[in-house]
Amino acid sequence: MTLAQFLGTLTGILNQIVPFILGLAVLVILWGIFTYITKAGEEEKRAEAKKFILYGILGLFIMVSLWGFVGILVNTFGLKEQIQPGDIPKVPIICPPTPTTPATPGC
């Protein structure tokens, strides 16, 4: 596997996974904010909520950075994310044999 193929594969995987993980990180941040507001009187719960908010922001930062870094690498090496119609291999057509001719490719 070449570097270009590896980066293309990695981009495809990240394009599928990253939106889900970003949504999860946003939910963690929102949960931390909700806990911080509802448990404002308890110092221990507020400290736990601050950790949730911090970890959510850290997760967002790491995922967006990784996504951007792979995008920069793909664009730097000039890789395509989509397959062009000419890149798809074609299956040869074989005509069935007749009593007078054998099977031939392309009819």
Biotite code that builds the C-alpha atoms (Angstrom):
import biotite.structure as struc

atoms = struc.array([
    struc.Atom([0.000, 0.000, 0.000], chain_id="A", res_id=1, res_name="MET", atom_name="CA", element="C"),
    struc.Atom([1.414, 3.356, -0.982], chain_id="A", res_id=2, res_name="THR", atom_name="CA", element="C"),
    struc.Atom([1.242, 6.508, 1.101], chain_id="A", res_id=3, res_name="LEU", atom_name="CA", element="C"),
    struc.Atom([-1.369, 7.931, -1.257], chain_id="A", res_id=4, res_name="ALA", atom_name="CA", element="C"),
    struc.Atom([-3.584, 4.864, -0.889], chain_id="A", res_id=5, res_name="GLN", atom_name="CA", element="C"),
    struc.Atom([-3.161, 4.905, 2.882], chain_id="A", res_id=6, res_name="PHE", atom_name="CA", element="C"),
    struc.Atom([-4.105, 8.587, 3.136], chain_id="A", res_id=7, res_name="LEU", atom_name="CA", element="C"),
    struc.Atom([-7.075, 8.045, 0.833], chain_id="A", res_id=8, res_name="GLY", atom_name="CA", element="C"),
    struc.Atom([-8.286, 5.163, 3.004], chain_id="A", res_id=9, res_name="THR", atom_name="CA", element="C"),
    struc.Atom([-7.720, 7.163, 6.189], chain_id="A", res_id=10, res_name="LEU", atom_name="CA", element="C"),
    struc.Atom([-9.664, 10.103, 4.767], chain_id="A", res_id=11, res_name="THR", atom_name="CA", element="C"),
    struc.Atom([-12.579, 7.861, 3.877], chain_id="A", res_id=12, res_name="GLY", atom_name="CA", element="C"),
    struc.Atom([-12.671, 6.345, 7.353], chain_id="A", res_id=13, res_name="ILE", atom_name="CA", element="C"),
    struc.Atom([-12.392, 9.729, 9.088], chain_id="A", res_id=14, res_name="LEU", atom_name="CA", element="C"),
    struc.Atom([-15.133, 11.226, 6.920], chain_id="A", res_id=15, res_name="ASN", atom_name="CA", element="C"),
    struc.Atom([-17.461, 8.525, 8.240], chain_id="A", res_id=16, res_name="GLN", atom_name="CA", element="C"),
    struc.Atom([-16.406, 8.489, 11.908], chain_id="A", res_id=17, res_name="ILE", atom_name="CA", element="C"),
    struc.Atom([-15.562, 12.111, 12.738], chain_id="A", res_id=18, res_name="VAL", atom_name="CA", element="C"),
    struc.Atom([-19.097, 13.580, 12.528], chain_id="A", res_id=19, res_name="PRO", atom_name="CA", element="C"),
    struc.Atom([-20.326, 10.936, 14.982], chain_id="A", res_id=20, res_name="PHE", atom_name="CA", element="C"),
    struc.Atom([-17.479, 11.582, 17.427], chain_id="A", res_id=21, res_name="ILE", atom_name="CA", element="C"),
    struc.Atom([-17.927, 15.356, 17.121], chain_id="A", res_id=22, res_name="LEU", atom_name="CA", element="C"),
    struc.Atom([-21.592, 14.933, 18.005], chain_id="A", res_id=23, res_name="GLY", atom_name="CA", element="C"),
    struc.Atom([-20.613, 12.796, 20.974], chain_id="A", res_id=24, res_name="LEU", atom_name="CA", element="C"),
    struc.Atom([-18.148, 15.454, 22.173], chain_id="A", res_id=25, res_name="ALA", atom_name="CA", element="C"),
    struc.Atom([-20.838, 18.132, 21.912], chain_id="A", res_id=26, res_name="VAL", atom_name="CA", element="C"),
    struc.Atom([-23.167, 15.942, 24.001], chain_id="A", res_id=27, res_name="LEU", atom_name="CA", element="C"),
    struc.Atom([-20.422, 15.578, 26.641], chain_id="A", res_id=28, res_name="VAL", atom_name="CA", element="C"),
    struc.Atom([-20.021, 19.364, 26.751], chain_id="A", res_id=29, res_name="ILE", atom_name="CA", element="C"),
    struc.Atom([-23.780, 19.881, 27.031], chain_id="A", res_id=30, res_name="LEU", atom_name="CA", element="C"),
    struc.Atom([-24.016, 17.261, 29.777], chain_id="A", res_id=31, res_name="TRP", atom_name="CA", element="C"),
    struc.Atom([-21.230, 19.034, 31.665], chain_id="A", res_id=32, res_name="GLY", atom_name="CA", element="C"),
    struc.Atom([-23.000, 22.389, 31.335], chain_id="A", res_id=33, res_name="ILE", atom_name="CA", element="C"),
    struc.Atom([-26.305, 20.859, 32.450], chain_id="A", res_id=34, res_name="PHE", atom_name="CA", element="C"),
    struc.Atom([-24.654, 19.225, 35.466], chain_id="A", res_id=35, res_name="THR", atom_name="CA", element="C"),
    struc.Atom([-22.781, 22.431, 36.329], chain_id="A", res_id=36, res_name="TYR", atom_name="CA", element="C"),
    struc.Atom([-26.009, 24.428, 36.351], chain_id="A", res_id=37, res_name="ILE", atom_name="CA", element="C"),
    struc.Atom([-28.219, 21.896, 38.144], chain_id="A", res_id=38, res_name="THR", atom_name="CA", element="C"),
    struc.Atom([-25.623, 20.998, 40.814], chain_id="A", res_id=39, res_name="LYS", atom_name="CA", element="C"),
    struc.Atom([-24.372, 24.545, 41.399], chain_id="A", res_id=40, res_name="ALA", atom_name="CA", element="C"),
    struc.Atom([-24.583, 24.159, 45.171], chain_id="A", res_id=41, res_name="GLY", atom_name="CA", element="C"),
    struc.Atom([-22.356, 21.070, 45.376], chain_id="A", res_id=42, res_name="GLU", atom_name="CA", element="C"),
    struc.Atom([-18.684, 21.858, 44.869], chain_id="A", res_id=43, res_name="GLU", atom_name="CA", element="C"),
    struc.Atom([-17.742, 18.235, 44.118], chain_id="A", res_id=44, res_name="GLU", atom_name="CA", element="C"),
    struc.Atom([-20.372, 17.907, 41.378], chain_id="A", res_id=45, res_name="LYS", atom_name="CA", element="C"),
    struc.Atom([-19.329, 21.244, 39.880], chain_id="A", res_id=46, res_name="ARG", atom_name="CA", element="C"),
    struc.Atom([-15.723, 20.058, 39.681], chain_id="A", res_id=47, res_name="ALA", atom_name="CA", element="C"),
    struc.Atom([-16.892, 16.869, 37.955], chain_id="A", res_id=48, res_name="GLU", atom_name="CA", element="C"),
    struc.Atom([-18.987, 18.921, 35.515], chain_id="A", res_id=49, res_name="ALA", atom_name="CA", element="C"),
    struc.Atom([-15.963, 21.122, 34.724], chain_id="A", res_id=50, res_name="LYS", atom_name="CA", element="C"),
    struc.Atom([-14.035, 17.966, 33.813], chain_id="A", res_id=51, res_name="LYS", atom_name="CA", element="C"),
    struc.Atom([-16.814, 16.892, 31.435], chain_id="A", res_id=52, res_name="PHE", atom_name="CA", element="C"),
    struc.Atom([-16.757, 20.289, 29.751], chain_id="A", res_id=53, res_name="ILE", atom_name="CA", element="C"),
    struc.Atom([-12.954, 20.262, 29.498], chain_id="A", res_id=54, res_name="LEU", atom_name="CA", element="C"),
    struc.Atom([-12.828, 16.708, 28.099], chain_id="A", res_id=55, res_name="TYR", atom_name="CA", element="C"),
    struc.Atom([-15.552, 17.527, 25.576], chain_id="A", res_id=56, res_name="GLY", atom_name="CA", element="C"),
    struc.Atom([-13.701, 20.610, 24.341], chain_id="A", res_id=57, res_name="ILE", atom_name="CA", element="C"),
    struc.Atom([-10.434, 18.653, 24.232], chain_id="A", res_id=58, res_name="LEU", atom_name="CA", element="C"),
    struc.Atom([-12.124, 15.878, 22.221], chain_id="A", res_id=59, res_name="GLY", atom_name="CA", element="C"),
    struc.Atom([-13.535, 18.409, 19.758], chain_id="A", res_id=60, res_name="LEU", atom_name="CA", element="C"),
    struc.Atom([-10.130, 20.020, 19.333], chain_id="A", res_id=61, res_name="PHE", atom_name="CA", element="C"),
    struc.Atom([-8.315, 16.721, 18.769], chain_id="A", res_id=62, res_name="ILE", atom_name="CA", element="C"),
    struc.Atom([-10.857, 15.407, 16.244], chain_id="A", res_id=63, res_name="MET", atom_name="CA", element="C"),
    struc.Atom([-11.046, 18.615, 14.227], chain_id="A", res_id=64, res_name="VAL", atom_name="CA", element="C"),
    struc.Atom([-7.245, 18.879, 14.245], chain_id="A", res_id=65, res_name="SER", atom_name="CA", element="C"),
    struc.Atom([-6.817, 15.280, 13.090], chain_id="A", res_id=66, res_name="LEU", atom_name="CA", element="C"),
    struc.Atom([-9.488, 15.706, 10.411], chain_id="A", res_id=67, res_name="TRP", atom_name="CA", element="C"),
    struc.Atom([-7.824, 18.886, 9.171], chain_id="A", res_id=68, res_name="GLY", atom_name="CA", element="C"),
    struc.Atom([-4.336, 17.366, 9.237], chain_id="A", res_id=69, res_name="PHE", atom_name="CA", element="C"),
    struc.Atom([-5.396, 14.425, 7.081], chain_id="A", res_id=70, res_name="VAL", atom_name="CA", element="C"),
    struc.Atom([-7.191, 16.843, 4.739], chain_id="A", res_id=71, res_name="GLY", atom_name="CA", element="C"),
    struc.Atom([-4.002, 18.898, 4.400], chain_id="A", res_id=72, res_name="ILE", atom_name="CA", element="C"),
    struc.Atom([-1.978, 15.758, 3.632], chain_id="A", res_id=73, res_name="LEU", atom_name="CA", element="C"),
    struc.Atom([-4.501, 14.584, 1.035], chain_id="A", res_id=74, res_name="VAL", atom_name="CA", element="C"),
    struc.Atom([-4.530, 17.989, -0.664], chain_id="A", res_id=75, res_name="ASN", atom_name="CA", element="C"),
    struc.Atom([-0.741, 18.288, -0.487], chain_id="A", res_id=76, res_name="THR", atom_name="CA", element="C"),
    struc.Atom([-0.231, 14.991, -2.303], chain_id="A", res_id=77, res_name="PHE", atom_name="CA", element="C"),
    struc.Atom([-3.011, 15.770, -4.793], chain_id="A", res_id=78, res_name="GLY", atom_name="CA", element="C"),
    struc.Atom([-5.113, 12.730, -3.962], chain_id="A", res_id=79, res_name="LEU", atom_name="CA", element="C"),
    struc.Atom([-8.634, 12.294, -5.266], chain_id="A", res_id=80, res_name="LYS", atom_name="CA", element="C"),
    struc.Atom([-11.430, 11.381, -2.892], chain_id="A", res_id=81, res_name="GLU", atom_name="CA", element="C"),
    struc.Atom([-13.775, 10.215, -5.647], chain_id="A", res_id=82, res_name="GLN", atom_name="CA", element="C"),
    struc.Atom([-13.301, 7.533, -8.249], chain_id="A", res_id=83, res_name="ILE", atom_name="CA", element="C"),
    struc.Atom([-13.487, 8.829, -11.798], chain_id="A", res_id=84, res_name="GLN", atom_name="CA", element="C"),
    struc.Atom([-15.544, 6.792, -14.305], chain_id="A", res_id=85, res_name="PRO", atom_name="CA", element="C"),
    struc.Atom([-12.401, 6.003, -16.317], chain_id="A", res_id=86, res_name="GLY", atom_name="CA", element="C"),
    struc.Atom([-10.708, 4.514, -13.217], chain_id="A", res_id=87, res_name="ASP", atom_name="CA", element="C"),
    struc.Atom([-13.264, 1.736, -12.804], chain_id="A", res_id=88, res_name="ILE", atom_name="CA", element="C"),
    struc.Atom([-12.148, -1.537, -14.399], chain_id="A", res_id=89, res_name="PRO", atom_name="CA", element="C"),
    struc.Atom([-14.481, -2.979, -16.999], chain_id="A", res_id=90, res_name="LYS", atom_name="CA", element="C"),
    struc.Atom([-15.524, -6.620, -17.244], chain_id="A", res_id=91, res_name="VAL", atom_name="CA", element="C"),
    struc.Atom([-15.117, -8.007, -20.757], chain_id="A", res_id=92, res_name="PRO", atom_name="CA", element="C"),
    struc.Atom([-18.266, -9.131, -22.513], chain_id="A", res_id=93, res_name="ILE", atom_name="CA", element="C"),
    struc.Atom([-18.126, -12.675, -23.812], chain_id="A", res_id=94, res_name="ILE", atom_name="CA", element="C"),
    struc.Atom([-20.688, -13.662, -26.392], chain_id="A", res_id=95, res_name="CYS", atom_name="CA", element="C"),
    struc.Atom([-22.109, -17.143, -25.998], chain_id="A", res_id=96, res_name="PRO", atom_name="CA", element="C"),
    struc.Atom([-20.917, -19.685, -28.501], chain_id="A", res_id=97, res_name="PRO", atom_name="CA", element="C"),
    struc.Atom([-23.112, -20.570, -31.453], chain_id="A", res_id=98, res_name="THR", atom_name="CA", element="C"),
    struc.Atom([-23.012, -23.850, -33.337], chain_id="A", res_id=99, res_name="PRO", atom_name="CA", element="C"),
    struc.Atom([-20.772, -22.259, -35.995], chain_id="A", res_id=100, res_name="THR", atom_name="CA", element="C"),
    struc.Atom([-18.503, -19.941, -33.869], chain_id="A", res_id=101, res_name="THR", atom_name="CA", element="C"),
    struc.Atom([-16.731, -20.301, -30.529], chain_id="A", res_id=102, res_name="PRO", atom_name="CA", element="C"),
    struc.Atom([-17.213, -17.861, -27.646], chain_id="A", res_id=103, res_name="ALA", atom_name="CA", element="C"),
    struc.Atom([-15.532, -14.530, -28.446], chain_id="A", res_id=104, res_name="THR", atom_name="CA", element="C"),
    struc.Atom([-14.882, -11.431, -26.342], chain_id="A", res_id=105, res_name="PRO", atom_name="CA", element="C"),
    struc.Atom([-16.618, -8.243, -27.406], chain_id="A", res_id=106, res_name="GLY", atom_name="CA", element="C"),
    struc.Atom([-19.021, -9.892, -29.902], chain_id="A", res_id=107, res_name="CYS", atom_name="CA", element="C"),
])
